[in-house]
Structures are given as C-alpha cells and as structure tokens.
Amino acid sequence: AVKFDYLTYDQVLQKGLRVMDAAGIALAKEDHLPIMVLDMGVAGNIKRAAMGEKVGTLIAD
C-alpha cells in the first residue's frame, strides 16, 4: 500500500483506489464530507486523528 497525505475525491475515483465503494466516495463528495483513512491496527491512531494529528490520508475537496 502507498500512503498519501491528501487526495481529492476525484483522485480516489480516477485512480480506482479501494478505500470504500465509489458510491460512498461520490456521496461524501456531494455533501463535502471529509474522509480520514488510517491504520486502525496502530494503537492510539483514532485518538490522534480526532485530536487533529495527521495520521493517515485525508480525502476531501
């Protein structure tokens, strides 16, 4: 896997990245909902993401 710091919704769809299904990406794009993709196997990652740390890939406009 390759880690990206930031991707747009369109980049995810164009690259065919399987973060989630295309319909979910399209709905998030339509409603301007950011998506944070992170490794849940690393202890504390969810807390760090919630605190604003960059621990994964942000998918947004």
N, CA, C and O atoms as a Maestro MAE file, in Angstrom:
{
 s_m_m2io_version
 :::
 2.0.0
}

f_m_ct {
 s_m_title
 :::
 protein
 m_atom[244] {
  # First column is atom index #
  i_m_mmod_type
  r_m_x_coord
  r_m_y_coord
  r_m_z_coord
  i_m_residue_number
  s_m_chain_name
  s_m_pdb_residue_name
  s_m_pdb_atom_name
  i_m_atomic_number
  :::
  1 25 0.835 -1.186 0.000 1 A "ALA " " N  " 7
  2 3 0.000 0.000 0.000 1 A "ALA " " CA " 6
  3 2 0.875 1.242 0.000 1 A "ALA " " C  " 6
  4 15 1.980 1.251 0.543 1 A "ALA " " O  " 8
  5 25 0.352 2.288 -0.623 2 A "VAL " " N  " 7
  6 3 1.051 3.565 -0.677 2 A "VAL " " CA " 6
  7 2 0.276 4.563 0.163 2 A "VAL " " C  " 6
  8 15 -0.942 4.680 0.026 2 A "VAL " " O  " 8
  9 25 0.978 5.286 1.036 3 A "LYS " " N  " 7
  10 3 0.316 6.293 1.872 3 A "LYS " " CA " 6
  11 2 0.378 7.647 1.177 3 A "LYS " " C  " 6
  12 15 1.437 8.104 0.748 3 A "LYS " " O  " 8
  13 25 -0.779 8.265 1.082 4 A "PHE " " N  " 7
  14 3 -0.889 9.624 0.579 4 A "PHE " " CA " 6
  15 2 -1.294 10.504 1.755 4 A "PHE " " C  " 6
  16 15 -2.083 10.079 2.598 4 A "PHE " " O  " 8
  17 25 -0.771 11.714 1.824 5 A "ASP " " N  " 7
  18 3 -1.187 12.636 2.883 5 A "ASP " " CA " 6
  19 2 -2.565 13.207 2.585 5 A "ASP " " C  " 6
  20 15 -3.375 13.391 3.493 5 A "ASP " " O  " 8
  21 25 -2.833 13.491 1.298 6 A "TYR " " N  " 7
  22 3 -4.083 14.131 0.905 6 A "TYR " " CA " 6
  23 2 -4.470 13.684 -0.499 6 A "TYR " " C  " 6
  24 15 -3.619 13.585 -1.382 6 A "TYR " " O  " 8
  25 25 -5.735 13.420 -0.696 7 A "LEU " " N  " 7
  26 3 -6.289 13.121 -2.017 7 A "LEU " " CA " 6
  27 2 -7.639 13.812 -2.140 7 A "LEU " " C  " 6
  28 15 -8.340 14.014 -1.148 7 A "LEU " " O  " 8
  29 25 -7.993 14.172 -3.368 8 A "THR " " N  " 7
  30 3 -9.346 14.665 -3.607 8 A "THR " " CA " 6
  31 2 -10.240 13.461 -3.883 8 A "THR " " C  " 6
  32 15 -9.757 12.363 -4.160 8 A "THR " " O  " 8
  33 25 -11.539 13.683 -3.802 9 A "TYR " " N  " 7
  34 3 -12.487 12.609 -4.116 9 A "TYR " " CA " 6
  35 2 -12.256 12.118 -5.543 9 A "TYR " " C  " 6
  36 15 -12.262 10.915 -5.804 9 A "TYR " " O  " 8
  37 25 -12.051 13.069 -6.467 10 A "ASP " " N  " 7
  38 3 -11.856 12.711 -7.871 10 A "ASP " " CA " 6
  39 2 -10.594 11.871 -8.062 10 A "ASP " " C  " 6
  40 15 -10.599 10.934 -8.861 10 A "ASP " " O  " 8
  41 25 -9.524 12.186 -7.353 11 A "GLN " " N  " 7
  42 3 -8.297 11.394 -7.456 11 A "GLN " " CA " 6
  43 2 -8.538 9.959 -7.000 11 A "GLN " " C  " 6
  44 15 -8.043 9.017 -7.618 11 A "GLN " " O  " 8
  45 25 -9.293 9.793 -5.926 12 A "VAL " " N  " 7
  46 3 -9.600 8.446 -5.427 12 A "VAL " " CA " 6
  47 2 -10.366 7.667 -6.488 12 A "VAL " " C  " 6
  48 15 -10.065 6.502 -6.749 12 A "VAL " " O  " 8
  49 25 -11.358 8.314 -7.098 13 A "LEU " " N  " 7
  50 3 -12.168 7.647 -8.118 13 A "LEU " " CA " 6
  51 2 -11.357 7.375 -9.385 13 A "LEU " " C  " 6
  52 15 -11.451 6.287 -9.953 13 A "LEU " " O  " 8
  53 25 -10.562 8.348 -9.836 14 A "GLN " " N  " 7
  54 3 -9.768 8.189 -11.056 14 A "GLN " " CA " 6
  55 2 -8.705 7.108 -10.913 14 A "GLN " " C  " 6
  56 15 -8.455 6.355 -11.854 14 A "GLN " " O  " 8
  57 25 -8.084 7.028 -9.751 15 A "LYS " " N  " 7
  58 3 -7.032 6.033 -9.518 15 A "LYS " " CA " 6
  59 2 -7.605 4.653 -9.197 15 A "LYS " " C  " 6
  60 15 -6.875 3.663 -9.144 15 A "LYS " " O  " 8
  61 25 -8.922 4.600 -8.982 16 A "GLY " " N  " 7
  62 3 -9.553 3.328 -8.652 16 A "GLY " " CA " 6
  63 2 -9.141 2.803 -7.285 16 A "GLY " " C  " 6
  64 15 -9.113 1.592 -7.066 16 A "GLY " " O  " 8
  65 25 -8.822 3.709 -6.366 17 A "LEU " " N  " 7
  66 3 -8.405 3.290 -5.029 17 A "LEU " " CA " 6
  67 2 -9.597 2.700 -4.286 17 A "LEU " " C  " 6
  68 15 -10.701 3.242 -4.350 17 A "LEU " " O  " 8
  69 25 -9.384 1.625 -3.603 18 A "ARG " " N  " 7
  70 3 -10.472 0.907 -2.943 18 A "ARG " " CA " 6
  71 2 -10.547 1.234 -1.453 18 A "ARG " " C  " 6
  72 15 -10.532 0.347 -0.600 18 A "ARG " " O  " 8
  73 25 -10.626 2.519 -1.172 19 A "VAL " " N  " 7
  74 3 -10.772 2.988 0.204 19 A "VAL " " CA " 6
  75 2 -12.149 2.602 0.710 19 A "VAL " " C  " 6
  76 15 -12.308 2.113 1.828 19 A "VAL " " O  " 8
  77 25 -13.143 2.834 -0.142 20 A "MET " " N  " 7
  78 3 -14.531 2.455 0.092 20 A "MET " " CA " 6
  79 2 -15.182 2.407 -1.286 20 A "MET " " C  " 6
  80 15 -14.528 2.728 -2.278 20 A "MET " " O  " 8
  81 25 -16.431 2.023 -1.371 21 A "ASP " " N  " 7
  82 3 -17.032 1.904 -2.697 21 A "ASP " " CA " 6
  83 2 -17.218 3.277 -3.345 21 A "ASP " " C  " 6
  84 15 -17.286 4.301 -2.664 21 A "ASP " " O  " 8
  85 25 -17.296 3.271 -4.676 22 A "ALA " " N  " 7
  86 3 -17.378 4.514 -5.441 22 A "ALA " " CA " 6
  87 2 -18.613 5.329 -5.065 22 A "ALA " " C  " 6
  88 15 -18.559 6.559 -5.048 22 A "ALA " " O  " 8
  89 25 -19.714 4.662 -4.766 23 A "ALA " " N  " 7
  90 3 -20.935 5.378 -4.382 23 A "ALA " " CA " 6
  91 2 -20.719 6.145 -3.080 23 A "ALA " " C  " 6
  92 15 -21.187 7.276 -2.944 23 A "ALA " " O  " 8
  93 25 -20.023 5.549 -2.132 24 A "GLY " " N  " 7
  94 3 -19.732 6.219 -0.866 24 A "GLY " " CA " 6
  95 2 -18.843 7.435 -1.062 24 A "GLY " " C  " 6
  96 15 -19.056 8.476 -0.442 24 A "GLY " " O  " 8
  97 25 -17.845 7.300 -1.927 25 A "ILE " " N  " 7
  98 3 -16.965 8.432 -2.237 25 A "ILE " " CA " 6
  99 2 -17.779 9.548 -2.891 25 A "ILE " " C  " 6
  100 15 -17.624 10.719 -2.545 25 A "ILE " " O  " 8
  101 25 -18.647 9.180 -3.837 26 A "ALA " " N  " 7
  102 3 -19.464 10.172 -4.540 26 A "ALA " " CA " 6
  103 2 -20.400 10.904 -3.576 26 A "ALA " " C  " 6
  104 15 -20.569 12.119 -3.680 26 A "ALA " " O  " 8
  105 25 -21.000 10.180 -2.651 27 A "LEU " " N  " 7
  106 3 -21.887 10.815 -1.668 27 A "LEU " " CA " 6
  107 2 -21.111 11.760 -0.751 27 A "LEU " " C  " 6
  108 15 -21.585 12.852 -0.440 27 A "LEU " " O  " 8
  109 25 -19.931 11.345 -0.321 28 A "ALA " " N  " 7
  110 3 -19.106 12.209 0.529 28 A "ALA " " CA " 6
  111 2 -18.719 13.478 -0.226 28 A "ALA " " C  " 6
  112 15 -18.724 14.572 0.339 28 A "ALA " " O  " 8
  113 25 -18.383 13.322 -1.508 29 A "LYS " " N  " 7
  114 3 -18.034 14.478 -2.340 29 A "LYS " " CA " 6
  115 2 -19.219 15.427 -2.453 29 A "LYS " " C  " 6
  116 15 -19.074 16.638 -2.281 29 A "LYS " " O  " 8
  117 25 -20.382 14.875 -2.741 30 A "GLU " " N  " 7
  118 3 -21.595 15.682 -2.924 30 A "GLU " " CA " 6
  119 2 -21.914 16.520 -1.689 30 A "GLU " " C  " 6
  120 15 -22.341 17.669 -1.802 30 A "GLU " " O  " 8
  121 25 -21.704 15.943 -0.520 31 A "ASP " " N  " 7
  122 3 -22.023 16.628 0.739 31 A "ASP " " CA " 6
  123 2 -20.804 17.264 1.404 31 A "ASP " " C  " 6
  124 15 -20.894 17.758 2.528 31 A "ASP " " O  " 8
  125 25 -19.656 17.252 0.704 32 A "HIS " " N  " 7
  126 3 -18.415 17.862 1.212 32 A "HIS " " CA " 6
  127 2 -18.020 17.287 2.570 32 A "HIS " " C  " 6
  128 15 -17.622 18.023 3.473 32 A "HIS " " O  " 8
  129 25 -18.133 15.969 2.706 33 A "LEU " " N  " 7
  130 3 -17.754 15.286 3.949 33 A "LEU " " CA " 6
  131 2 -16.327 14.758 3.816 33 A "LEU " " C  " 6
  132 15 -16.069 13.918 2.955 33 A "LEU " " O  " 8
  133 25 -15.407 15.224 4.638 34 A "PRO " " N  " 7
  134 3 -14.045 14.698 4.568 34 A "PRO " " CA " 6
  135 2 -14.000 13.254 5.065 34 A "PRO " " C  " 6
  136 15 -14.788 12.848 5.919 34 A "PRO " " O  " 8
  137 25 -13.070 12.500 4.515 35 A "ILE " " N  " 7
  138 3 -12.867 11.103 4.908 35 A "ILE " " CA " 6
  139 2 -11.426 10.973 5.391 35 A "ILE " " C  " 6
  140 15 -10.500 11.385 4.693 35 A "ILE " " O  " 8
  141 25 -11.233 10.411 6.565 36 A "MET " " N  " 7
  142 3 -9.892 10.146 7.073 36 A "MET " " CA " 6
  143 2 -9.660 8.646 7.012 36 A "MET " " C  " 6
  144 15 -10.411 7.868 7.601 36 A "MET " " O  " 8
  145 25 -8.620 8.244 6.299 37 A "VAL " " N  " 7
  146 3 -8.260 6.833 6.190 37 A "VAL " " CA " 6
  147 2 -7.010 6.627 7.037 37 A "VAL " " C  " 6
  148 15 -5.995 7.292 6.831 37 A "VAL " " O  " 8
  149 25 -7.091 5.700 7.992 38 A "LEU " " N  " 7
  150 3 -5.941 5.479 8.864 38 A "LEU " " CA " 6
  151 2 -5.817 4.006 9.218 38 A "LEU " " C  " 6
  152 15 -6.739 3.216 9.020 38 A "LEU " " O  " 8
  153 25 -4.666 3.665 9.740 39 A "ASP " " N  " 7
  154 3 -4.384 2.289 10.151 39 A "ASP " " CA " 6
  155 2 -4.941 2.084 11.553 39 A "ASP " " C  " 6
  156 15 -4.384 2.577 12.533 39 A "ASP " " O  " 8
  157 25 -6.044 1.354 11.636 40 A "MET " " N  " 7
  158 3 -6.665 1.116 12.943 40 A "MET " " CA " 6
  159 2 -5.888 0.093 13.763 40 A "MET " " C  " 6
  160 15 -6.185 -0.117 14.939 40 A "MET " " O  " 8
  161 25 -4.897 -0.542 13.151 41 A "GLY " " N  " 7
  162 3 -4.072 -1.502 13.866 41 A "GLY " " CA " 6
  163 2 -2.996 -0.849 14.723 41 A "GLY " " C  " 6
  164 15 -2.331 -1.519 15.513 41 A "GLY " " O  " 8
  165 25 -2.830 0.448 14.566 42 A "VAL " " N  " 7
  166 3 -1.840 1.182 15.355 42 A "VAL " " CA " 6
  167 2 -2.553 1.808 16.551 42 A "VAL " " C  " 6
  168 15 -3.463 2.622 16.394 42 A "VAL " " O  " 8
  169 25 -2.125 1.414 17.739 43 A "ALA " " N  " 7
  170 3 -2.759 1.911 18.966 43 A "ALA " " CA " 6
  171 2 -2.714 3.433 19.026 43 A "ALA " " C  " 6
  172 15 -1.667 4.044 18.808 43 A "ALA " " O  " 8
  173 25 -3.857 4.033 19.324 44 A "GLY " " N  " 7
  174 3 -3.934 5.472 19.508 44 A "GLY " " CA " 6
  175 2 -4.201 6.274 18.245 44 A "GLY " " C  " 6
  176 15 -4.366 7.492 18.321 44 A "GLY " " O  " 8
  177 25 -4.249 5.624 17.080 45 A "ASN " " N  " 7
  178 3 -4.447 6.369 15.838 45 A "ASN " " CA " 6
  179 2 -5.791 7.091 15.788 45 A "ASN " " C  " 6
  180 15 -5.864 8.222 15.306 45 A "ASN " " O  " 8
  181 25 -6.840 6.466 16.270 46 A "ILE " " N  " 7
  182 3 -8.154 7.112 16.230 46 A "ILE " " CA " 6
  183 2 -8.140 8.362 17.105 46 A "ILE " " C  " 6
  184 15 -8.643 9.411 16.703 46 A "ILE " " O  " 8
  185 25 -7.569 8.251 18.287 47 A "LYS " " N  " 7
  186 3 -7.486 9.407 19.188 47 A "LYS " " CA " 6
  187 2 -6.643 10.511 18.566 47 A "LYS " " C  " 6
  188 15 -7.020 11.682 18.615 47 A "LYS " " O  " 8
  189 25 -5.506 10.148 17.981 48 A "ARG " " N  " 7
  190 3 -4.641 11.152 17.364 48 A "ARG " " CA " 6
  191 2 -5.356 11.859 16.214 48 A "ARG " " C  " 6
  192 15 -5.244 13.076 16.060 48 A "ARG " " O  " 8
  193 25 -6.088 11.093 15.410 49 A "ALA " " N  " 7
  194 3 -6.843 11.700 14.303 49 A "ALA " " CA " 6
  195 2 -7.910 12.647 14.841 49 A "ALA " " C  " 6
  196 15 -8.102 13.738 14.303 49 A "ALA " " O  " 8
  197 25 -8.602 12.235 15.897 50 A "ALA " " N  " 7
  198 3 -9.641 13.077 16.497 50 A "ALA " " CA " 6
  199 2 -9.057 14.356 17.087 50 A "ALA " " C  " 6
  200 15 -9.736 15.380 17.164 50 A "ALA " " O  " 8
  201 25 -7.801 14.292 17.502 51 A "MET " " N  " 7
  202 3 -7.131 15.460 18.080 51 A "MET " " CA " 6
  203 2 -6.519 16.358 17.000 51 A "MET " " C  " 6
  204 15 -5.925 17.391 17.308 51 A "MET " " O  " 8
  205 25 -6.671 15.956 15.727 52 A "GLY " " N  " 7
  206 3 -6.194 16.787 14.632 52 A "GLY " " CA " 6
  207 2 -4.831 16.438 14.082 52 A "GLY " " C  " 6
  208 15 -4.336 17.118 13.183 52 A "GLY " " O  " 8
  209 25 -4.206 15.382 14.606 53 A "GLU " " N  " 7
  210 3 -2.902 14.979 14.082 53 A "GLU " " CA " 6
  211 2 -3.072 14.332 12.713 53 A "GLU " " C  " 6
  212 15 -4.112 13.744 12.417 53 A "GLU " " O  " 8
  213 25 -2.041 14.445 11.883 54 A "LYS " " N  " 7
  214 3 -2.056 13.818 10.568 54 A "LYS " " CA " 6
  215 2 -1.521 12.399 10.712 54 A "LYS " " C  " 6
  216 15 -0.310 12.187 10.768 54 A "LYS " " O  " 8
  217 25 -2.424 11.435 10.772 55 A "VAL " " N  " 7
  218 3 -2.013 10.046 10.973 55 A "VAL " " CA " 6
  219 2 -2.364 9.165 9.782 55 A "VAL " " C  " 6
  220 15 -2.042 7.977 9.779 55 A "VAL " " O  " 8
  221 25 -3.002 9.715 8.797 56 A "GLY " " N  " 7
  222 3 -3.427 8.902 7.663 56 A "GLY " " CA " 6
  223 2 -3.605 9.764 6.436 56 A "GLY " " C  " 6
  224 15 -2.907 10.762 6.252 56 A "GLY " " O  " 8
  225 25 -4.544 9.372 5.599 57 A "THR " " N  " 7
  226 3 -4.841 10.096 4.370 57 A "THR " " CA " 6
  227 2 -6.158 10.840 4.529 57 A "THR " " C  " 6
  228 15 -7.165 10.258 4.932 57 A "THR " " O  " 8
  229 25 -6.146 12.122 4.213 58 A "LEU " " N  " 7
  230 3 -7.366 12.917 4.207 58 A "LEU " " CA " 6
  231 2 -7.886 12.970 2.779 58 A "LEU " " C  " 6
  232 15 -7.159 13.332 1.854 58 A "LEU " " O  " 8
  233 25 -9.147 12.605 2.611 59 A "ILE " " N  " 7
  234 3 -9.810 12.708 1.315 59 A "ILE " " CA " 6
  235 2 -10.849 13.811 1.450 59 A "ILE " " C  " 6
  236 15 -11.742 13.732 2.294 59 A "ILE " " O  " 8
  237 25 -10.729 14.841 0.617 60 A "ALA " " N  " 7
  238 3 -11.624 15.999 0.712 60 A "ALA " " CA " 6
  239 2 -11.641 16.728 -0.629 60 A "ALA " " C  " 6
  240 15 -11.087 16.249 -1.619 60 A "ALA " " O  " 8
  241 25 -12.294 17.908 -0.643 61 A "ASP " " N  " 7
  242 3 -12.367 18.722 -1.869 61 A "ASP " " CA " 6
  243 2 -10.994 19.169 -2.303 61 A "ASP " " C  " 6
  244 15 -10.860 19.861 -3.312 61 A "ASP " " O  " 8
  :::
 }
 m_bond[243] {
  # First column is bond index #
  i_m_from
  i_m_to
  i_m_order
  :::
  1 1 2 1
  2 2 3 1
  3 3 4 2
  4 3 5 1
  5 5 6 1
  6 6 7 1
  7 7 8 2
  8 7 9 1
  9 9 10 1
  10 10 11 1
  11 11 12 2
  12 11 13 1
  13 13 14 1
  14 14 15 1
  15 15 16 2
  16 15 17 1
  17 17 18 1
  18 18 19 1
  19 19 20 2
  20 19 21 1
  21 21 22 1
  22 22 23 1
  23 23 24 2
  24 23 25 1
  25 25 26 1
  26 26 27 1
  27 27 28 2
  28 27 29 1
  29 29 30 1
  30 30 31 1
  31 31 32 2
  32 31 33 1
  33 33 34 1
  34 34 35 1
  35 35 36 2
  36 35 37 1
  37 37 38 1
  38 38 39 1
  39 39 40 2
  40 39 41 1
  41 41 42 1
  42 42 43 1
  43 43 44 2
  44 43 45 1
  45 45 46 1
  46 46 47 1
  47 47 48 2
  48 47 49 1
  49 49 50 1
  50 50 51 1
  51 51 52 2
  52 51 53 1
  53 53 54 1
  54 54 55 1
  55 55 56 2
  56 55 57 1
  57 57 58 1
  58 58 59 1
  59 59 60 2
  60 59 61 1
  61 61 62 1
  62 62 63 1
  63 63 64 2
  64 63 65 1
  65 65 66 1
  66 66 67 1
  67 67 68 2
  68 67 69 1
  69 69 70 1
  70 70 71 1
  71 71 72 2
  72 71 73 1
  73 73 74 1
  74 74 75 1
  75 75 76 2
  76 75 77 1
  77 77 78 1
  78 78 79 1
  79 79 80 2
  80 79 81 1
  81 81 82 1
  82 82 83 1
  83 83 84 2
  84 83 85 1
  85 85 86 1
  86 86 87 1
  87 87 88 2
  88 87 89 1
  89 89 90 1
  90 90 91 1
  91 91 92 2
  92 91 93 1
  93 93 94 1
  94 94 95 1
  95 95 96 2
  96 95 97 1
  97 97 98 1
  98 98 99 1
  99 99 100 2
  100 99 101 1
  101 101 102 1
  102 102 103 1
  103 103 104 2
  104 103 105 1
  105 105 106 1
  106 106 107 1
  107 107 108 2
  108 107 109 1
  109 109 110 1
  110 110 111 1
  111 111 112 2
  112 111 113 1
  113 113 114 1
  114 114 115 1
  115 115 116 2
  116 115 117 1
  117 117 118 1
  118 118 119 1
  119 119 120 2
  120 119 121 1
  121 121 122 1
  122 122 123 1
  123 123 124 2
  124 123 125 1
  125 125 126 1
  126 126 127 1
  127 127 128 2
  128 127 129 1
  129 129 130 1
  130 130 131 1
  131 131 132 2
  132 131 133 1
  133 133 134 1
  134 134 135 1
  135 135 136 2
  136 135 137 1
  137 137 138 1
  138 138 139 1
  139 139 140 2
  140 139 141 1
  141 141 142 1
  142 142 143 1
  143 143 144 2
  144 143 145 1
  145 145 146 1
  146 146 147 1
  147 147 148 2
  148 147 149 1
  149 149 150 1
  150 150 151 1
  151 151 152 2
  152 151 153 1
  153 153 154 1
  154 154 155 1
  155 155 156 2
  156 155 157 1
  157 157 158 1
  158 158 159 1
  159 159 160 2
  160 159 161 1
  161 161 162 1
  162 162 163 1
  163 163 164 2
  164 163 165 1
  165 165 166 1
  166 166 167 1
  167 167 168 2
  168 167 169 1
  169 169 170 1
  170 170 171 1
  171 171 172 2
  172 171 173 1
  173 173 174 1
  174 174 175 1
  175 175 176 2
  176 175 177 1
  177 177 178 1
  178 178 179 1
  179 179 180 2
  180 179 181 1
  181 181 182 1
  182 182 183 1
  183 183 184 2
  184 183 185 1
  185 185 186 1
  186 186 187 1
  187 187 188 2
  188 187 189 1
  189 189 190 1
  190 190 191 1
  191 191 192 2
  192 191 193 1
  193 193 194 1
  194 194 195 1
  195 195 196 2
  196 195 197 1
  197 197 198 1
  198 198 199 1
  199 199 200 2
  200 199 201 1
  201 201 202 1
  202 202 203 1
  203 203 204 2
  204 203 205 1
  205 205 206 1
  206 206 207 1
  207 207 208 2
  208 207 209 1
  209 209 210 1
  210 210 211 1
  211 211 212 2
  212 211 213 1
  213 213 214 1
  214 214 215 1
  215 215 216 2
  216 215 217 1
  217 217 218 1
  218 218 219 1
  219 219 220 2
  220 219 221 1
  221 221 222 1
  222 222 223 1
  223 223 224 2
  224 223 225 1
  225 225 226 1
  226 226 227 1
  227 227 228 2
  228 227 229 1
  229 229 230 1
  230 230 231 1
  231 231 232 2
  232 231 233 1
  233 233 234 1
  234 234 235 1
  235 235 236 2
  236 235 237 1
  237 237 238 1
  238 238 239 1
  239 239 240 2
  240 239 241 1
  241 241 242 1
  242 242 243 1
  243 243 244 2
  :::
 }
}
